[in-house]
């Protein structure tokens, strides 16, 4: 299997994996009523987003298990196994009875399903990102690495588009009974992709060289913590703005618009779908640009853009006007892409090959568990406690300021070869 097919398979895997994982966020307003019924809608949403966060908190565990497999046994085996695993909880979620049908057993089962999903994604991310960058042609690591997030966005976009189609064409009664289940049952097809990849993908040359030279590490996580803990801690901090920006702008925002500004959920999903189309294109352009001018200028520029633009963009979003919402989301897509399109490759370039899967997966997933999975929950909580619809913007700006300092300190890696 040539490198182009390997890269294509890794991207397709990303698309379907993140389609499965992201659907929960888009259907959060519906889940709130079906699985966490309460008189106060904020209580239902907080419980719903709490379960959303649970799926992230278990991701570092998946990172350790599949990172070990990827660094010691096979990069491709780690990726294909994690993808096949995702098909199980996604199918179960589509078949899950609601609170009205089985009582407390419904939210408990939902939590267990999200744990299994988070475990799977924790393993998939490090493996797919490492495979993409290690197979990249010379001078194109930034572009190829950006497909990691590009594939994830395509998957989230697919989920958003299907959600928008269902909510805009079907009756609320049908959506709340069977309609919401269809996207999850469709997502079970991800297992077939994982099965195909398991027997049809070759290992990257970097990993083959490690095996040939007998440089495989017996316990990758142990070596990573013993000798690279400073780099991993720094890398985890680097994910703060990346994680928050994506899950605030492209996942939580559908709930924000429908709950805080009164526009229909179908309209909010339409806005999200259009802005994510633009975002996906910008991710690839930013990855390409990072190969030309370096990673560091784009990371700094993206954080500055968020600092300057977040408050006025939230003012537009709080108006409840379709065109204002769309304009704000599109501007956010540009500035967030500067970070999201650049940071994945930067992560791979930080660590040596022998512990790369483990270190990348642990750092990235820990950051996203702490800062990404909690974003919808924290934003909902801030609005409830302050009564201020603008309060999520203050948190966003604060994180961008902290991240700007970290990005200034990072070493430029675009011109250096991957660490052996």
Secondary structure, DSSP 8 states (H G I E B T S, - for coil): --HHHHHHHHHHHHHHHHHHHHHHHHTHHHHHHHHS--SSHHHHHHHHHHHHHHHHHTHHHHHHHHHHHHHHT-HHHHHHHHHHHHHHHHHHHHH---HHHHTHHHHHHHHHHHHHHHHHHHHHHHHHHHHHHHT--TT-HHHHHHHHHHHHHHHHHHHHHHHHHHHHHS-HHHIIIIIHHHHHHHGGGHHHHHHHHHHH----HHHHHHHHTT---S-HHHHHHHHSHHHHHHHHHHHHHHHHHHHIIIIIHHHHHHHHS---HHHHHHHHHHHHHHHHHHHHHHHHHHHHH-HHHHHHHHHHHHHHHHHHHHHHHTT--HHHHHHHHHHHHHHHHHHHHHHHHHHHHHS-GGGHHHHHHHHHHHHIIIIITTHHHHHHHHHHHH--TTHHHHHHHHHHHHHHHHHHHS---TTS----
